[in-house]
Amino acid sequence: MADKTAQEAPVLADYAQFLITTAGRAPSVHNTQPWRFRVGPDAIELHYDPRRKLRADPLGREMTISCGAALFGLRLAVRSLGYLPVVEVLPDPNRLRLLARVRIGAAAPVSSAERRLLEAVPHRHTHRGPFEPGPLPDGLLPGLQHDALAEGAELVLIEGELAYRRLADIVAATNQRLNLDPRARADSRQWTRDADSEARDGVPGLAFARTGPRSRRRLPQRDFDLGRGLARLAEGGEPPSATAVLLTKGDRRTDWLHAGQALHRLLLHATTAWVFASLYTQPLEAAVTRTLIRDRLELPGNPQLLLQFGRVHSTHPTARRPAGDLTDL
């Protein structure tokens, strides 16, 4: 054990900033980046930051999914150094903010697929703008489904007009109600920025459009603008090439962490092919709506995220906080 700790300590000490910076590029609801990292002598701990939890997320489900995405980013960063990550999820029931502990495992060569995912990290972003014409690359969607399964989740494609119409109607009705909810509006006001903002978190005006008539087969998106004139993103474009639901077997904290890891993995995979996704979290904030979508679409699990995929050949990643702001010493 002493030899093992001696190996881990210099790796963590020498590469802590890289590991945390890479993990911090993960997707998060409203770009809240609700994670904190603690670097110890033999492990990096991932904690959630309750100050960054949305008002509309009282149980912390969306916050935990976001932290699950950061956990996958941390795992990928460890792999890039040529080691296997050893992960303990929810390791201490008496420390609820502690979501995972990651140690340095055995040395193992980095695969070409892992290198491609790592190269995609700076370019991946949540896409709320128009898609470009062209089909998705052959084999990409089955590959994304494999990614989800590998992380303990499932990506189900919504195929057929009836299934899509049922989903779109639920999303439209839910968004119409929630866009008027005081908690949701307060969250949007707190976590949106004007185009010139130097903030390193939140959603800038360049990353969302004004709400308007629904595009063809495009699910209605959250109203980030709220009539303030902040939106700078173009509307229109081609319809998405695929619509999917990310599912988990259960609907507990472990499942939410699985969902986040699966989400980040499949989004990075898609980015390697210049395919990006619009993410829809607002319709799933209420458990009753998640149940309604599961039952109406006869899904084999619990919906955690809705995604629409399409081709995009330009990237506009949102700002991220530096590693020092994410680290508890």
N, C-alpha and C positions, 0 to 999 in steps of 0.2 A: 504493500500500500504506500509506503514511503517513497519508493521509486516512482510509482504512478503519480503521486502528488507532485513530485519533483519535475516530472514531464509536463503536467498540466500547467503548473504555475508560470513558467516562462512563456508558454504559448498564449495564455490568457493575458498576461501582463503586456506582452509585446504587441498583441493584435486586438486588444480590447476595443480600441476606437474603431478599427475597421469592422469588427464583428457587430458592434452596436450601430454604427452608421448603416451597414447593410441591412440589419434587421429593421431599422427605422424607416426604410424605404417602402415598407409594407403598406397596402391599402388600409384605410380606416374610415369609419363613418364620419362624414363632414371633415375629413382630414384632421380629426381631433388628435391623432397620434397619442392614444391614451395609455402609454406604456412607460415603465421605468425599469432600468436595469441596475443590478447590483453585482459588481465584480468581486468575487471572493478568491481565496487562494487556490481553489480547485473547481470552481463552477461559476457560471453566470446565472443569476436569478432574474426571471421576468416577473414583474409585478404590474398590476393595473393601477392607474392613477385616477382616483375617484373624482378629482377636481375636473376631469375632462369627460365625465359621463354626461350624456344628453339628458335633459329633463324628461323627454319622451321615452327614455330607456331606464325605467326605475329598477328593473332587475339586473341591469348591466349585461343583457344578452348581446346587444350590438357591440358594446365595449369589449366583451370577451371574445367575440368573433374577430374583432380587429386585432386583439392581442394574439390570437391564434395565428393570424397572418404574420405578425412580427416573429412569432416562434418559428414558423417555417423559414423566414428570412435568416434568422439566427442559425438554424440548422444548416442552411445552404452555405452560409458564410464559413462555418466550421468545416464543411466538406471541401470548400475551396482551398483550405490550408492543408488538405491531404489527410484529414482525420475523420473518423466516424463520430457523430454526436451521440452522446448518451443522455437521454431525456427522461426526466421524471415529471409527470403532469400532476398538478395539485398535490405536491408532496407533503404538505403539512396542513391538516384540517384546522389547526388553531391559528393559521395565518392565511386568512381568506384572500388577501391581496396578492399573495404569492401564487402565481399560476403555473410556473414551470421552473425547473432547474436543469441546466444544460452543462454537461461535463465533456471533456475531451476524451474520446475513446481511442481505439486502435487505429494505427495508420492504415490508410487504404487509398489507392489511386483515384483521382477525380475522373469521372467519366466525361465523354464529350457532351452528353446530354446535360449534365450538371454545369459544365462550362457555358453552354448556350443559355441556360437559365440565369446564370450569374451575369452574363453580358447583357441580358435583357432588363436587369434590375433598374438601371437609371432611366430606361425608356418607358417602362410600364406606367400607365395612368388610367384612371377611370374616365371613360370617354362619354361625354354628354352631347357632343356635337354631331354633325352629319357624317354618315358613312360614305365610302366611295364605292363605285361599281365593281363588280367582280365576285365570283364565288369564293368560298373559303377553300383553302388547299385540301386536296384529297387526303383523307385519313386524319385530318386535324381533330374533328369532333370526337371520333372514337379515342384518339389520344388524350383529349381532355377528360373524357369519361374515365379512362384508365387512371389519370392523375387523381381524380376525386376518390376512386376506389382505394388507391394506394394510401390515402390519408384518412380512411375510415368514413368517407361520405359517398354520395352518389349524385351524379349529374344527369338529370332526366331531360331529354329534349321534348319540347312542346310541338308536336307535329299534328297537322290537320287543322282546318279552319274552325271546327267546333271547339276543340280544346283551347286554341288561341283566343277565340272570342270569349269563352268563359273566363279565362284568366284576365284578359284586357278589361272586361266589364267589372270584375272584382277590384282590379287595381284602380280603375277610374273612379269608382264609387268611394273607395277607401281614401284615395288622394284628395278627392273633393272635400271630404269631411275633415281629414287631418290638416289640409292646408289652411283651414280656419281654426284649428286647435291652438289655443294660446301657448301651450308648451312647445309645440312644433314650430310655431312662428318665432318664439323666443330663441329656440335653438338655431334656426336659420339666421336670425339677425346676429346672434353672437358669433357664429362660425362662418360668415361670409365676409369677403373683403372686396374693396374696390380694386380696380385694375392696377393702380399705382401703389398699393400697399406693400410694405416691406416685411409684413408678418411672415413667419416661417411655418404657420399652420393655417387651418381654415381653407375655405374654397374661394379662390379669387374669381372676380367677374369674368375673366378670360376663360373660365372653365364651366360656365353655365349660360344658358340662353333664357330669354323671357318665355314664360309659358304662353302657349297659343294653341291653334288648332293642331290636333294630333297628326303626326306624320303617318304615312302608310306603314301599318304593322309595327309602329313604334309605341311602346307602352308609355303612358303619360308619366312625366318626370316630376319630381318634387319642385315646388315653387321656391327657389332660392332668392329670386329677385324681390318678391313682395312689393312690387310697384316702385322700387327705389331707383330704377334706372342703372343698376350696377352691371347687368348682363352685357357681355361683349361677344358671346359665342354665336356663330352663325347657325341658322336653323335650316331645315330642309334636308337635301341629300338623298341618298339611296336608302331603302328600307334595310333593316338588319337582315343578315343572312341566316340567323338561327336564334331561337329563344329557348332558354333552359331554366330549370329550377335546381338549385343545389339543396340536397336533402341530407338529413342525418337520421339514424335509427331512433334515437331518443331526442329529448329536448331539454337536456340538462347542461351543466357547465362543461363537462367533458365533451359533449356533442358539439357545443358551440366552439370549443377549441379545435376540434376536428374540422368543423366547417371552415374556420379561418385558415387553417393550414392547407386544406384542399383548395380554397379560393386562391390563395397566393400562388400555389404551385401551378394551377391550371391557367391563371392569368399570365404568368411568366412564360409558360409554354406557348400560349397564343401570341404573345408579344414577339417571340422569336420568328413568327411567320407574318408579322405586321398585321395581326388581327387583334382588335381591342374590344372591350366590353363596356356597355352601359350597365351599371349596377342599380338595383331597385331594392331599397331597404325599408322605406316608409310603409308600404302596404303590409309588411310582415311584422311591424312593431307590436301589434296586438295578437295575443295567442288565439283569440277567437277567429281572426282573419287567417292566420296560418292554418288553423283547422279547417276553415271553409275552403281554402285553396286545395288542401290535401284531399278533402272529400269530393269536391266538385270535379277535380281532375283525376281522381282515383290514383293518387300518388302512393308509392310504397314506403313512404317515410315522412319526416317532418320538414316542411320547407323552411329554409334559413335565408336564402337569397334568390332573387330573380336576376337573370342576366340576358342581355341581347348582344350578339357578336356581329362584327362586320369588319371590313378592311379599312385601314387608315394608314396613310403613308407619311404622316407628320405627327410629331409627338409634342405634348405640352404638359410635362410632369409638374405637379404642384410642389411648392416649396416644402422642405423638411427642416426640422430643428436639428442643430448640431449634436454630436454624440455627448458633449459635455452637459447639455441641457436634459439629457435623457438618463443620466447616470447618477445613482446614489453612491457616494464614496463611503 
